[in-house]
């Protein structure tokens, strides 16, 4: 099952690194502090989003349409749980603020 939501990435966190106690292999986890936004742009909640390997190079602060898929991890603390995993990020271009209208000489004299 796939679905999408609007998220605002506020800050990309430092990479967490470690070594697996079970396998002895190194691991890395990339996360970002985000706000989940409603369809009207209201803040629904704030939290941490795990960024998959495939999206790590292009992650930056901004507002995105985030694609998710439901998965069942086969390892770790969430083994066997149905969880949502980030699968896509599409930047939503910000609307540039419009410049204030300046009074011309003709309108200023009126």
N, C-alpha and C positions, 0 to 999 in steps of 0.2 A: 504494500500500500504506500502510495506517495502523496505528499501534501506540501503546501508551502505557507510561509508566514513572512511578515515584514519585520526585519530586525535592524536595529541601529548599533553598529559596532562602535563602541566608545574608545576602547583601548586594547591593543594587542599585547598580551602578557609575555613575560620572559618564558623561554622554553623550559619546561620541567624535564629533568633527565634523571635516570636511575639505572639500576641493574636488577633484573628479576631474581628474586630469592630462589625461585624454583628452577629456572633454566640457566641462570648466570648470564643471560644475554642482556645487552643494553637496550633501553627504551627511551623514547622521547614523547612528550605530550605538549601539543600547542593549543592554547586557549585564548579566548578574547572575552572581555567584559562587554556585555550587550544589554540592550533594552528590547523587549518583545513589544511590538506596536500593534494596535488594533487597526482595522481597516480605515478608521477615521483619523489615525495618527496618534491616538491616545496611548500613553504608556500603560501596558498591562502588567509587566513585571520586569525585574532586572536580574540578570544572572550571568553565569559563565557558559560559554559555548565551546565545545571541543571542535577543533578544526582538523579535518582529515588531511593526510599527506597530499592528496591531489589538489587541495585548495590553498596550501600554506604559502606559496610564492606570491599570490595576489591579494592576500588579506591586508586590509587597511581600514581605518576608521571611515564610516560613511553609512548610508542607509541602503539596505539590500533586500531583494526578494530572495529568501532562503528556501531552498528545496530540501525536503527531508524524506527519508524512507524508514519504515519500521523494520527492525532487524532483531535477531536473537543472538547475542554474543555467545561464543563457545568457550570463553575463558574470562578470568578476572572476577571482580566483585559482582558484576551484573550477569554472570553466566546463567543462561536459561531465562532471563527476564526479557520481555518485549520492550525495546527501547527505540527512541528516534535517533537517527544518525544523519548529520548534515551531508547532503550530496551535491548541492549546487549553490552558488551565490551569484546573483545578477545585480550589479550596481544600479540604483535608481538615481538618475541624474538630479542634482539639486536645482531648484528653480532659482535662477539668479535674481537678486533683488532688483527692482526697477529703480532707476534714478529718479530723484524728486523732480517735479516739473518746476522749472525756473520761470519766474515772471519775465515777460519780455518788456521792452520799453513801452510799447503801446498799452499792454494790460496794466503795467505798474502806474501809468499816468492816469488811468481811468478811475 
